Amino acid sequence: MRQITDGQGRVWEAVGADEVVAHMRKGAVLAFRPADEPASEPVRTTIAFNSQAAAELAIRSMSEKDLLRRLDWAKTSAGVV
């Protein structure tokens, strides 16, 4: 998990959300949830990882600019303001 702040000043957590991925295997997708709502359903992206460990590594190594761009896309796709 990693925290980022969007353009409106809201803090989000980038997480790997459990998902069935290629070949019907358990993996994860990049997802975001508001830091002040840890129990909320995360806003999912289409970026898939083969495992939770792979998701965590990718999230740790992504630039903040890339995470913010992907957060903006996810919010737009989900209709989140």
PATIFI-840163 format. One record per atom (N, C-alpha, C): residue in one letter; residue number from 1; x, y, z; atom name. Coordinates in Angstrom, 2 decimals, decimal comma. Example, Ala and Ser with C-alpha at 12.3 -4.5 7.8 and 13.67 -1.06 7.14 Angstrom:
BEGIN
<node rest="A" nr="1" X="13,19" Y="-5,69" Z="7,80" atom="N"/>
<node rest="A" nr="1" X="12,30" Y="-4,50" Z="7,80" atom="CA"/>
<node rest="A" nr="1" X="13,20" Y="-3,30" Z="7,80" atom="C"/>
<node rest="S" nr="2" X="12,85" Y="-2,25" Z="7,08" atom="N"/>
<node rest="S" nr="2" X="13,67" Y="-1,06" Z="7,14" atom="CA"/>
<node rest="S" nr="2" X="12,90" Y="0,03" Z="7,87" atom="C"/>
This chain:
BEGIN
<node rest="M" nr="1" X="0,84" Y="-1,17" Z="0,00" atom="N"/>
<node rest="M" nr="1" X="0,00" Y="0,00" Z="0,00" atom="CA"/>
<node rest="M" nr="1" X="0,90" Y="1,24" Z="0,00" atom="C"/>
<node rest="R" nr="2" X="0,38" Y="2,26" Z="-0,67" atom="N"/>
<node rest="R" nr="2" X="1,12" Y="3,53" Z="-0,75" atom="CA"/>
<node rest="R" nr="2" X="0,09" Y="4,65" Z="-0,81" atom="C"/>
<node rest="Q" nr="3" X="0,38" Y="5,77" Z="-0,15" atom="N"/>
<node rest="Q" nr="3" X="-0,55" Y="6,89" Z="-0,15" atom="CA"/>
<node rest="Q" nr="3" X="-0,11" Y="7,96" Z="-1,14" atom="C"/>
<node rest="I" nr="4" X="-1,11" Y="8,54" Z="-1,83" atom="N"/>
<node rest="I" nr="4" X="-0,88" Y="9,66" Z="-2,73" atom="CA"/>
<node rest="I" nr="4" X="-2,00" Y="10,66" Z="-2,52" atom="C"/>
<node rest="T" nr="5" X="-1,74" Y="11,90" Z="-2,88" atom="N"/>
<node rest="T" nr="5" X="-2,74" Y="12,96" Z="-2,74" atom="CA"/>
<node rest="T" nr="5" X="-3,13" Y="13,45" Z="-4,12" atom="C"/>
<node rest="D" nr="6" X="-4,45" Y="13,44" Z="-4,42" atom="N"/>
<node rest="D" nr="6" X="-4,91" Y="13,87" Z="-5,73" atom="CA"/>
<node rest="D" nr="6" X="-4,94" Y="15,39" Z="-5,84" atom="C"/>
<node rest="G" nr="7" X="-5,34" Y="15,89" Z="-6,99" atom="N"/>
<node rest="G" nr="7" X="-5,36" Y="17,33" Z="-7,27" atom="CA"/>
<node rest="G" nr="7" X="-6,33" Y="18,11" Z="-6,41" atom="C"/>
<node rest="Q" nr="8" X="-7,30" Y="17,41" Z="-5,80" atom="N"/>
<node rest="Q" nr="8" X="-8,26" Y="18,09" Z="-4,93" atom="CA"/>
<node rest="Q" nr="8" X="-7,85" Y="18,02" Z="-3,47" atom="C"/>
<node rest="G" nr="9" X="-6,69" Y="17,45" Z="-3,19" atom="N"/>
<node rest="G" nr="9" X="-6,18" Y="17,36" Z="-1,83" atom="CA"/>
<node rest="G" nr="9" X="-6,64" Y="16,14" Z="-1,05" atom="C"/>
<node rest="R" nr="10" X="-7,34" Y="15,22" Z="-1,71" atom="N"/>
<node rest="R" nr="10" X="-7,80" Y="14,01" Z="-1,03" atom="CA"/>
<node rest="R" nr="10" X="-6,69" Y="12,96" Z="-1,06" atom="C"/>
<node rest="V" nr="11" X="-6,48" Y="12,31" Z="0,07" atom="N"/>
<node rest="V" nr="11" X="-5,44" Y="11,28" Z="0,18" atom="CA"/>
<node rest="V" nr="11" X="-6,05" Y="9,93" Z="-0,18" atom="C"/>
<node rest="W" nr="12" X="-5,36" Y="9,19" Z="-1,04" atom="N"/>
<node rest="W" nr="12" X="-5,79" Y="7,88" Z="-1,51" atom="CA"/>
<node rest="W" nr="12" X="-4,71" Y="6,86" Z="-1,19" atom="C"/>
<node rest="E" nr="13" X="-5,11" Y="5,61" Z="-1,06" atom="N"/>
<node rest="E" nr="13" X="-4,19" Y="4,50" Z="-0,91" atom="CA"/>
<node rest="E" nr="13" X="-4,19" Y="3,69" Z="-2,20" atom="C"/>
<node rest="A" nr="14" X="-3,02" Y="3,45" Z="-2,73" atom="N"/>
<node rest="A" nr="14" X="-2,87" Y="2,56" Z="-3,89" atom="CA"/>
<node rest="A" nr="14" X="-2,67" Y="1,16" Z="-3,32" atom="C"/>
<node rest="V" nr="15" X="-3,51" Y="0,22" Z="-3,75" atom="N"/>
<node rest="V" nr="15" X="-3,47" Y="-1,14" Z="-3,21" atom="CA"/>
<node rest="V" nr="15" X="-3,59" Y="-2,15" Z="-4,33" atom="C"/>
<node rest="G" nr="16" X="-3,24" Y="-3,37" Z="-4,03" atom="N"/>
<node rest="G" nr="16" X="-3,50" Y="-4,49" Z="-4,92" atom="CA"/>
<node rest="G" nr="16" X="-4,78" Y="-5,15" Z="-4,46" atom="C"/>
<node rest="A" nr="17" X="-5,83" Y="-5,07" Z="-5,26" atom="N"/>
<node rest="A" nr="17" X="-7,12" Y="-5,67" Z="-4,90" atom="CA"/>
<node rest="A" nr="17" X="-7,19" Y="-7,08" Z="-5,49" atom="C"/>
<node rest="D" nr="18" X="-7,59" Y="-8,04" Z="-4,67" atom="N"/>
<node rest="D" nr="18" X="-7,71" Y="-9,42" Z="-5,13" atom="CA"/>
<node rest="D" nr="18" X="-8,63" Y="-9,51" Z="-6,35" atom="C"/>
<node rest="E" nr="19" X="-8,20" Y="-10,30" Z="-7,31" atom="N"/>
<node rest="E" nr="19" X="-8,96" Y="-10,42" Z="-8,56" atom="CA"/>
<node rest="E" nr="19" X="-8,54" Y="-11,73" Z="-9,25" atom="C"/>
<node rest="V" nr="20" X="-9,44" Y="-12,32" Z="-9,98" atom="N"/>
<node rest="V" nr="20" X="-9,09" Y="-13,46" Z="-10,83" atom="CA"/>
<node rest="V" nr="20" X="-8,52" Y="-12,86" Z="-12,11" atom="C"/>
<node rest="V" nr="21" X="-7,30" Y="-13,29" Z="-12,46" atom="N"/>
<node rest="V" nr="21" X="-6,60" Y="-12,71" Z="-13,62" atom="CA"/>
<node rest="V" nr="21" X="-6,44" Y="-13,79" Z="-14,69" atom="C"/>
<node rest="A" nr="22" X="-5,47" Y="-13,63" Z="-15,55" atom="N"/>
<node rest="A" nr="22" X="-5,26" Y="-14,55" Z="-16,67" atom="CA"/>
<node rest="A" nr="22" X="-5,23" Y="-16,01" Z="-16,22" atom="C"/>
<node rest="H" nr="23" X="-5,80" Y="-16,86" Z="-17,07" atom="N"/>
<node rest="H" nr="23" X="-5,83" Y="-18,31" Z="-16,83" atom="CA"/>
<node rest="H" nr="23" X="-6,57" Y="-18,67" Z="-15,55" atom="C"/>
<node rest="M" nr="24" X="-7,50" Y="-17,79" Z="-15,15" atom="N"/>
<node rest="M" nr="24" X="-8,35" Y="-18,02" Z="-13,98" atom="CA"/>
<node rest="M" nr="24" X="-7,55" Y="-18,21" Z="-12,69" atom="C"/>
<node rest="R" nr="25" X="-6,41" Y="-17,54" Z="-12,60" atom="N"/>
<node rest="R" nr="25" X="-5,57" Y="-17,62" Z="-11,41" atom="CA"/>
<node rest="R" nr="25" X="-5,87" Y="-16,45" Z="-10,49" atom="C"/>
<node rest="K" nr="26" X="-5,66" Y="-16,67" Z="-9,21" atom="N"/>
<node rest="K" nr="26" X="-5,84" Y="-15,60" Z="-8,24" atom="CA"/>
<node rest="K" nr="26" X="-4,66" Y="-14,64" Z="-8,34" atom="C"/>
<node rest="G" nr="27" X="-4,96" Y="-13,38" Z="-8,56" atom="N"/>
<node rest="G" nr="27" X="-3,95" Y="-12,34" Z="-8,67" atom="CA"/>
<node rest="G" nr="27" X="-4,47" Y="-11,07" Z="-8,05" atom="C"/>
<node rest="A" nr="28" X="-4,13" Y="-9,95" Z="-8,64" atom="N"/>
<node rest="A" nr="28" X="-4,55" Y="-8,65" Z="-8,12" atom="CA"/>
<node rest="A" nr="28" X="-4,61" Y="-7,64" Z="-9,24" atom="C"/>
<node rest="V" nr="29" X="-5,37" Y="-6,57" Z="-9,00" atom="N"/>
<node rest="V" nr="29" X="-5,39" Y="-5,43" Z="-9,90" atom="CA"/>
<node rest="V" nr="29" X="-5,02" Y="-4,19" Z="-9,11" atom="C"/>
<node rest="L" nr="30" X="-4,47" Y="-3,20" Z="-9,79" atom="N"/>
<node rest="L" nr="30" X="-4,18" Y="-1,93" Z="-9,16" atom="CA"/>
<node rest="L" nr="30" X="-5,50" Y="-1,26" Z="-8,83" atom="C"/>
<node rest="A" nr="31" X="-5,63" Y="-0,79" Z="-7,59" atom="N"/>
<node rest="A" nr="31" X="-6,87" Y="-0,15" Z="-7,15" atom="CA"/>
<node rest="A" nr="31" X="-6,53" Y="0,97" Z="-6,18" atom="C"/>
<node rest="F" nr="32" X="-7,50" Y="1,84" Z="-5,99" atom="N"/>
<node rest="F" nr="32" X="-7,32" Y="2,99" Z="-5,10" atom="CA"/>
<node rest="F" nr="32" X="-8,53" Y="3,11" Z="-4,19" atom="C"/>
<node rest="R" nr="33" X="-8,28" Y="3,48" Z="-2,93" atom="N"/>
<node rest="R" nr="33" X="-9,39" Y="3,75" Z="-2,01" atom="CA"/>
<node rest="R" nr="33" X="-9,02" Y="4,98" Z="-1,19" atom="C"/>
<node rest="P" nr="34" X="-10,03" Y="5,76" Z="-0,78" atom="N"/>
<node rest="P" nr="34" X="-9,75" Y="6,93" Z="0,04" atom="CA"/>
<node rest="P" nr="34" X="-9,09" Y="6,51" Z="1,36" atom="C"/>
<node rest="A" nr="35" X="-8,05" Y="7,20" Z="1,74" atom="N"/>
<node rest="A" nr="35" X="-7,33" Y="6,84" Z="2,97" atom="CA"/>
<node rest="A" nr="35" X="-8,21" Y="6,98" Z="4,20" atom="C"/>
<node rest="D" nr="36" X="-9,18" Y="7,90" Z="4,15" atom="N"/>
<node rest="D" nr="36" X="-10,05" Y="8,11" Z="5,30" atom="CA"/>
<node rest="D" nr="36" X="-11,25" Y="7,15" Z="5,32" atom="C"/>
<node rest="E" nr="37" X="-11,30" Y="6,24" Z="4,34" atom="N"/>
<node rest="E" nr="37" X="-12,37" Y="5,24" Z="4,26" atom="CA"/>
<node rest="E" nr="37" X="-11,76" Y="3,86" Z="3,98" atom="C"/>
<node rest="P" nr="38" X="-10,96" Y="3,32" Z="4,90" atom="N"/>
<node rest="P" nr="38" X="-10,24" Y="2,07" Z="4,63" atom="CA"/>
<node rest="P" nr="38" X="-11,13" Y="0,86" Z="4,38" atom="C"/>
<node rest="A" nr="39" X="-12,39" Y="0,90" Z="4,82" atom="N"/>
<node rest="A" nr="39" X="-13,29" Y="-0,23" Z="4,61" atom="CA"/>
<node rest="A" nr="39" X="-14,06" Y="-0,13" Z="3,29" atom="C"/>
<node rest="S" nr="40" X="-13,90" Y="0,99" Z="2,57" atom="N"/>
<node rest="S" nr="40" X="-14,65" Y="1,18" Z="1,33" atom="CA"/>
<node rest="S" nr="40" X="-14,13" Y="0,27" Z="0,23" atom="C"/>
<node rest="E" nr="41" X="-15,02" Y="0,01" Z="-0,73" atom="N"/>
<node rest="E" nr="41" X="-14,64" Y="-0,80" Z="-1,90" atom="CA"/>
<node rest="E" nr="41" X="-13,67" Y="0,03" Z="-2,75" atom="C"/>
<node rest="P" nr="42" X="-12,52" Y="-0,53" Z="-3,09" atom="N"/>
<node rest="P" nr="42" X="-11,55" Y="0,24" Z="-3,87" atom="CA"/>
<node rest="P" nr="42" X="-12,02" Y="0,49" Z="-5,31" atom="C"/>
<node rest="V" nr="43" X="-11,55" Y="1,58" Z="-5,88" atom="N"/>
<node rest="V" nr="43" X="-11,79" Y="1,91" Z="-7,28" atom="CA"/>
<node rest="V" nr="43" X="-10,73" Y="1,14" Z="-8,07" atom="C"/>
<node rest="R" nr="44" X="-11,17" Y="0,19" Z="-8,87" atom="N"/>
<node rest="R" nr="44" X="-10,25" Y="-0,72" Z="-9,57" atom="CA"/>
<node rest="R" nr="44" X="-9,84" Y="-0,17" Z="-10,94" atom="C"/>
<node rest="T" nr="45" X="-8,64" Y="-0,57" Z="-11,35" atom="N"/>
<node rest="T" nr="45" X="-8,15" Y="-0,27" Z="-12,69" atom="CA"/>
<node rest="T" nr="45" X="-8,11" Y="-1,57" Z="-13,48" atom="C"/>
<node rest="T" nr="46" X="-7,69" Y="-1,48" Z="-14,71" atom="N"/>
<node rest="T" nr="46" X="-7,55" Y="-2,68" Z="-15,54" atom="CA"/>
<node rest="T" nr="46" X="-6,13" Y="-3,24" Z="-15,51" atom="C"/>
<node rest="I" nr="47" X="-5,28" Y="-2,70" Z="-14,67" atom="N"/>
<node rest="I" nr="47" X="-3,89" Y="-3,14" Z="-14,59" atom="CA"/>
<node rest="I" nr="47" X="-3,82" Y="-4,37" Z="-13,68" atom="C"/>
<node rest="A" nr="48" X="-3,51" Y="-5,52" Z="-14,27" atom="N"/>
<node rest="A" nr="48" X="-3,52" Y="-6,79" Z="-13,54" atom="CA"/>
<node rest="A" nr="48" X="-2,10" Y="-7,26" Z="-13,22" atom="C"/>
<node rest="F" nr="49" X="-2,02" Y="-7,99" Z="-12,11" atom="N"/>
<node rest="F" nr="49" X="-0,75" Y="-8,57" Z="-11,65" atom="CA"/>
<node rest="F" nr="49" X="-0,99" Y="-10,05" Z="-11,37" atom="C"/>
<node rest="N" nr="50" X="0,04" Y="-10,86" Z="-11,57" atom="N"/>
<node rest="N" nr="50" X="-0,09" Y="-12,30" Z="-11,37" atom="CA"/>
<node rest="N" nr="50" X="-0,19" Y="-12,71" Z="-9,91" atom="C"/>
<node rest="S" nr="51" X="0,18" Y="-11,81" Z="-9,00" atom="N"/>
<node rest="S" nr="51" X="0,13" Y="-12,12" Z="-7,57" atom="CA"/>
<node rest="S" nr="51" X="0,03" Y="-10,83" Z="-6,77" atom="C"/>
<node rest="Q" nr="52" X="-0,33" Y="-10,98" Z="-5,53" atom="N"/>
<node rest="Q" nr="52" X="-0,37" Y="-9,84" Z="-4,62" atom="CA"/>
<node rest="Q" nr="52" X="1,04" Y="-9,28" Z="-4,42" atom="C"/>
<node rest="A" nr="53" X="2,03" Y="-10,16" Z="-4,37" atom="N"/>
<node rest="A" nr="53" X="3,43" Y="-9,71" Z="-4,22" atom="CA"/>
<node rest="A" nr="53" X="3,87" Y="-8,86" Z="-5,40" atom="C"/>
<node rest="A" nr="54" X="3,49" Y="-9,26" Z="-6,61" atom="N"/>
<node rest="A" nr="54" X="3,83" Y="-8,49" Z="-7,80" atom="CA"/>
<node rest="A" nr="54" X="3,16" Y="-7,13" Z="-7,77" atom="C"/>
<node rest="A" nr="55" X="1,91" Y="-7,09" Z="-7,31" atom="N"/>
<node rest="A" nr="55" X="1,19" Y="-5,82" Z="-7,20" atom="CA"/>
<node rest="A" nr="55" X="1,90" Y="-4,89" Z="-6,21" atom="C"/>
<node rest="E" nr="56" X="2,28" Y="-5,42" Z="-5,06" atom="N"/>
<node rest="E" nr="56" X="2,95" Y="-4,61" Z="-4,05" atom="CA"/>
<node rest="E" nr="56" X="4,28" Y="-4,05" Z="-4,56" atom="C"/>
<node rest="L" nr="57" X="5,04" Y="-4,89" Z="-5,26" atom="N"/>
<node rest="L" nr="57" X="6,31" Y="-4,44" Z="-5,83" atom="CA"/>
<node rest="L" nr="57" X="6,09" Y="-3,32" Z="-6,84" atom="C"/>
<node rest="A" nr="58" X="5,11" Y="-3,50" Z="-7,72" atom="N"/>
<node rest="A" nr="58" X="4,83" Y="-2,48" Z="-8,74" atom="CA"/>
<node rest="A" nr="58" X="4,37" Y="-1,17" Z="-8,11" atom="C"/>
<node rest="I" nr="59" X="3,51" Y="-1,25" Z="-7,12" atom="N"/>
<node rest="I" nr="59" X="3,02" Y="-0,04" Z="-6,45" atom="CA"/>
<node rest="I" nr="59" X="4,16" Y="0,70" Z="-5,77" atom="C"/>
<node rest="R" nr="60" X="5,06" Y="-0,04" Z="-5,14" atom="N"/>
<node rest="R" nr="60" X="6,21" Y="0,61" Z="-4,47" atom="CA"/>
<node rest="R" nr="60" X="7,14" Y="1,28" Z="-5,48" atom="C"/>
<node rest="S" nr="61" X="7,26" Y="0,69" Z="-6,68" atom="N"/>
<node rest="S" nr="61" X="8,23" Y="1,21" Z="-7,64" atom="CA"/>
<node rest="S" nr="61" X="7,66" Y="2,22" Z="-8,63" atom="C"/>
<node rest="M" nr="62" X="6,33" Y="2,38" Z="-8,71" atom="N"/>
<node rest="M" nr="62" X="5,73" Y="3,36" Z="-9,63" atom="CA"/>
<node rest="M" nr="62" X="6,04" Y="4,78" Z="-9,17" atom="C"/>
<node rest="S" nr="63" X="6,21" Y="5,65" Z="-10,13" atom="N"/>
<node rest="S" nr="63" X="6,41" Y="7,06" Z="-9,78" atom="CA"/>
<node rest="S" nr="63" X="5,09" Y="7,65" Z="-9,29" atom="C"/>
<node rest="E" nr="64" X="5,18" Y="8,70" Z="-8,51" atom="N"/>
<node rest="E" nr="64" X="3,98" Y="9,36" Z="-8,02" atom="CA"/>
<node rest="E" nr="64" X="3,16" Y="9,90" Z="-9,19" atom="C"/>
<node rest="K" nr="65" X="3,84" Y="10,42" Z="-10,21" atom="N"/>
<node rest="K" nr="65" X="3,15" Y="10,95" Z="-11,39" atom="CA"/>
<node rest="K" nr="65" X="2,33" Y="9,86" Z="-12,07" atom="C"/>
<node rest="D" nr="66" X="2,91" Y="8,67" Z="-12,21" atom="N"/>
<node rest="D" nr="66" X="2,20" Y="7,56" Z="-12,85" atom="CA"/>
<node rest="D" nr="66" X="1,01" Y="7,12" Z="-11,99" atom="C"/>
<node rest="L" nr="67" X="1,20" Y="7,02" Z="-10,69" atom="N"/>
<node rest="L" nr="67" X="0,09" Y="6,64" Z="-9,81" atom="CA"/>
<node rest="L" nr="67" X="-1,04" Y="7,66" Z="-9,89" atom="C"/>
<node rest="L" nr="68" X="-0,71" Y="8,94" Z="-9,90" atom="N"/>
<node rest="L" nr="68" X="-1,74" Y="9,97" Z="-9,99" atom="CA"/>
<node rest="L" nr="68" X="-2,49" Y="9,90" Z="-11,32" atom="C"/>
<node rest="R" nr="69" X="-1,78" Y="9,64" Z="-12,38" atom="N"/>
<node rest="R" nr="69" X="-2,41" Y="9,51" Z="-13,70" atom="CA"/>
<node rest="R" nr="69" X="-3,38" Y="8,33" Z="-13,71" atom="C"/>
<node rest="R" nr="70" X="-2,94" Y="7,22" Z="-13,15" atom="N"/>
<node rest="R" nr="70" X="-3,80" Y="6,03" Z="-13,11" atom="CA"/>
<node rest="R" nr="70" X="-4,98" Y="6,22" Z="-12,16" atom="C"/>
<node rest="L" nr="71" X="-4,77" Y="6,96" Z="-11,07" atom="N"/>
<node rest="L" nr="71" X="-5,88" Y="7,29" Z="-10,17" atom="CA"/>
<node rest="L" nr="71" X="-6,91" Y="8,15" Z="-10,89" atom="C"/>
<node rest="D" nr="72" X="-6,46" Y="9,13" Z="-11,63" atom="N"/>
<node rest="D" nr="72" X="-7,39" Y="9,99" Z="-12,38" atom="CA"/>
<node rest="D" nr="72" X="-8,20" Y="9,17" Z="-13,38" atom="C"/>
<node rest="W" nr="73" X="-7,55" Y="8,26" Z="-14,09" atom="N"/>
<node rest="W" nr="73" X="-8,26" Y="7,40" Z="-15,06" atom="CA"/>
<node rest="W" nr="73" X="-9,28" Y="6,53" Z="-14,34" atom="C"/>
<node rest="A" nr="74" X="-8,88" Y="5,94" Z="-13,20" atom="N"/>
<node rest="A" nr="74" X="-9,78" Y="5,05" Z="-12,47" atom="CA"/>
<node rest="A" nr="74" X="-10,99" Y="5,82" Z="-11,95" atom="C"/>
<node rest="K" nr="75" X="-10,77" Y="7,01" Z="-11,42" atom="N"/>
<node rest="K" nr="75" X="-11,88" Y="7,81" Z="-10,91" atom="CA"/>
<node rest="K" nr="75" X="-12,82" Y="8,20" Z="-12,05" atom="C"/>
<node rest="T" nr="76" X="-12,27" Y="8,57" Z="-13,18" atom="N"/>
<node rest="T" nr="76" X="-13,10" Y="8,95" Z="-14,34" atom="CA"/>
<node rest="T" nr="76" X="-13,93" Y="7,75" Z="-14,80" atom="C"/>
<node rest="S" nr="77" X="-13,29" Y="6,59" Z="-14,93" atom="N"/>
<node rest="S" nr="77" X="-13,99" Y="5,39" Z="-15,39" atom="CA"/>
<node rest="S" nr="77" X="-15,10" Y="4,96" Z="-14,42" atom="C"/>
<node rest="A" nr="78" X="-14,86" Y="5,16" Z="-13,12" atom="N"/>
<node rest="A" nr="78" X="-15,83" Y="4,73" Z="-12,11" atom="CA"/>
<node rest="A" nr="78" X="-16,86" Y="5,82" Z="-11,80" atom="C"/>
<node rest="G" nr="79" X="-16,67" Y="7,01" Z="-12,37" atom="N"/>
<node rest="G" nr="79" X="-17,60" Y="8,12" Z="-12,11" atom="CA"/>
<node rest="G" nr="79" X="-17,44" Y="8,69" Z="-10,71" atom="C"/>
<node rest="V" nr="80" X="-16,24" Y="8,58" Z="-10,15" atom="N"/>
<node rest="V" nr="80" X="-15,97" Y="9,11" Z="-8,81" atom="CA"/>
<node rest="V" nr="80" X="-15,48" Y="10,54" Z="-8,94" atom="C"/>
<node rest="V" nr="81" X="-16,03" Y="11,41" Z="-8,14" atom="N"/>
<node rest="V" nr="81" X="-15,64" Y="12,83" Z="-8,19" atom="CA"/>
<node rest="V" nr="81" X="-14,55" Y="13,10" Z="-7,19" atom="C"/>
